[in-house]
Amino acid sequence: MKNLIRLLAIFIFASSAMAGDITWKTFEIKTGPIVAVWDQTQSSTMGWSLELVKPITPYVGVGAMIEGAFNASGCDDCVDYRYDELSEGLLVNMNVPFGLGFGLVSNFMFLVNFQDGTVDGLYFTDPYPVDAYDADGNPIRAYRMHEDNHDYYNESFMFRSNLGVSWWTPGKRFGLEFYPLDIAVIGGDARMTFSLDAVVRLF
């Protein structure tokens, strides 16, 4: 029974791939800009991504991606983050064609996220005494916090999922993908992203 299920699954995948002109040599290269905003750090992101996807059927593919970006805080009264960001890992790609070259596209990404830069405006919790006086010139007890401006580094697992619209030329050799809904989550923070990819299908 198990062998029958395996053979049936292989037949379905092979039939779907042949119907979509997909061979073992078929790959898709996707690249384009991203614009994003982090929730907790309140920093904005501008970067570029590159993906290599192997379609298994016209509806499902697997691949790898790498993305580089620069982040900077976007407010005057918050902690000032400035750091480079690198994300790399694996993805599952899903497509739902509509016709006339249009369709829905979604990705589920399992990444390692690296952030390396500087942060200003953080404070230690240990206060230190300072000289202070009241209106009559009498000394009073006062403390000041140590300002902590230093290098910033963070490394964590990132789960990212997006949903967008795709368009392909006749023959499905070139296409565009726009993702208005793209959410990434790491420990303690989340990122909302907008991205646009140009796609080239090889073989």
C-alpha positions in Angstrom: 0.0 0.0 0.0 2.8 2.4 0.9 4.6 1.6 -2.4 1.3 2.3 -4.3 1.0 5.7 -2.6 4.6 6.6 -3.4 4.1 5.6 -7.1 0.9 7.6 -7.3 2.6 10.7 -5.7 5.5 10.4 -8.1 3.1 10.0 -11.1 1.1 13.1 -10.0 4.2 15.3 -9.6 5.8 14.1 -12.8 2.5 14.7 -14.8 2.2 18.1 -13.3 5.8 19.0 -14.1 5.5 17.9 -17.7 2.2 19.8 -18.1 4.0 22.9 -17.0 7.1 22.3 -19.2 9.2 21.7 -16.1 12.2 19.5 -16.4 15.0 18.5 -13.9 17.0 21.4 -15.4 14.4 24.0 -14.8 15.4 26.8 -12.3 14.1 30.3 -11.5 16.3 33.2 -10.5 14.5 36.0 -8.6 16.0 39.3 -7.6 14.7 42.7 -6.5 14.5 45.5 -3.9 12.8 45.4 -0.5 11.5 48.2 1.7 10.6 47.3 5.3 9.9 48.5 8.8 10.8 46.8 12.1 8.2 47.0 14.9 10.2 47.1 18.2 13.4 48.8 17.0 11.3 51.3 14.9 14.0 51.1 12.2 13.4 51.3 8.4 15.0 48.8 6.0 16.2 49.1 2.4 17.8 46.2 0.7 18.1 43.6 -2.1 17.3 39.9 -2.3 18.4 37.0 -4.5 16.6 33.7 -4.7 17.2 30.4 -6.6 14.1 28.3 -6.9 13.7 24.8 -8.3 10.1 24.2 -9.4 8.9 20.7 -8.7 5.4 21.2 -10.2 3.7 24.3 -11.6 2.4 24.9 -8.1 5.2 24.0 -5.7 9.0 24.7 -5.7 11.9 24.7 -3.2 14.9 26.9 -3.1 17.4 29.1 -1.2 17.7 32.8 -0.7 20.1 35.5 0.5 19.1 39.1 1.4 21.2 42.1 2.4 19.8 45.3 3.8 20.7 48.5 5.7 18.6 49.6 8.7 18.3 53.0 10.4 15.9 54.3 13.1 13.2 56.6 11.8 12.4 58.7 14.9 14.1 61.4 17.0 13.0 60.3 20.4 13.8 56.6 20.3 16.9 54.4 20.5 19.0 55.0 17.4 19.8 51.8 15.6 22.0 51.7 12.5 23.0 48.3 11.3 23.6 46.1 8.3 21.4 43.0 8.0 21.9 39.7 6.3 19.4 36.9 6.0 20.0 33.5 4.4 18.3 30.1 4.3 15.7 27.9 2.6 12.2 28.5 1.2 9.1 26.7 -0.1 7.5 28.5 -3.0 3.8 28.1 -3.9 2.0 29.3 -7.0 -1.7 29.5 -8.0 -2.1 30.5 -11.7 -5.2 32.4 -12.8 -4.6 32.7 -16.5 -3.4 35.4 -18.9 0.0 35.1 -17.1 -1.3 36.3 -13.7 -1.4 34.3 -10.5 -0.9 34.3 -6.7 2.5 33.5 -5.3 3.5 32.7 -1.7 6.8 31.8 0.0 7.5 30.3 3.4 11.1 31.1 4.4 13.3 29.6 7.2 16.3 31.9 7.6 19.2 32.8 9.8 19.2 36.6 10.4 22.4 38.6 11.2 22.4 42.2 12.4 25.6 44.1 12.8 26.0 47.8 13.5 25.7 50.4 16.3 23.1 51.5 18.7 22.9 54.9 20.6 20.6 55.9 23.4 20.6 52.8 25.6 21.3 53.1 29.3 22.7 50.8 32.0 20.5 50.1 35.0 23.3 51.0 37.5 23.2 54.7 38.4 26.1 56.7 39.7 26.0 59.7 42.1 26.5 63.3 40.8 26.9 66.6 42.5 23.5 68.4 42.7 22.1 71.3 44.8 18.6 72.5 45.6 17.4 76.1 45.1 19.0 77.2 48.4 22.4 75.8 47.5 22.2 72.8 49.8 23.6 69.5 48.4 21.1 66.9 47.5 21.3 63.2 46.6 21.1 62.7 42.8 22.1 60.1 40.4 22.7 59.8 36.6 22.5 56.7 34.4 25.4 55.6 32.4 24.8 56.2 28.7 25.6 53.0 26.7 26.5 53.7 23.1 28.2 50.7 21.6 28.4 48.2 18.9 25.2 46.3 18.1 25.0 42.6 17.0 22.2 40.1 16.9 21.9 36.7 15.4 18.6 34.7 15.4 16.3 32.4 13.5 13.8 34.2 11.3 10.5 32.8 10.0 9.1 34.8 7.1 6.0 34.4 5.0 4.6 36.5 2.1 1.8 36.6 -0.3 1.8 38.4 -3.6 0.8 38.7 -7.3 2.9 37.2 -10.2 2.9 37.9 -13.9 4.6 35.9 -16.6 5.3 36.5 -20.3 4.0 33.9 -22.7 6.3 30.9 -22.5 7.0 31.7 -18.8 10.6 32.7 -19.4 10.4 36.2 -17.7 8.1 37.5 -15.0 7.5 39.9 -12.1 6.4 39.2 -8.5 5.0 41.9 -6.2 4.5 41.2 -2.5 2.3 43.7 -0.6 2.0 41.3 2.3 5.3 40.1 3.8 5.8 39.4 7.5 9.1 38.3 9.2 9.4 37.3 12.8 12.5 36.9 15.0 12.8 36.7 18.7 11.0 39.8 20.2 10.5 41.7 17.0 8.6 41.6 13.7 9.2 43.2 10.3 6.7 44.3 7.6 8.1 44.2 4.1 7.2 45.3 0.6 9.2 43.7 -2.2 9.3 43.4 -6.0 11.2 40.6 -7.8 12.1 40.2 -11.4 12.1 36.5 -12.4 14.0 34.6 -15.1 13.3 30.9 -15.7 16.2 28.8 -17.0 15.7 25.8 -19.2 
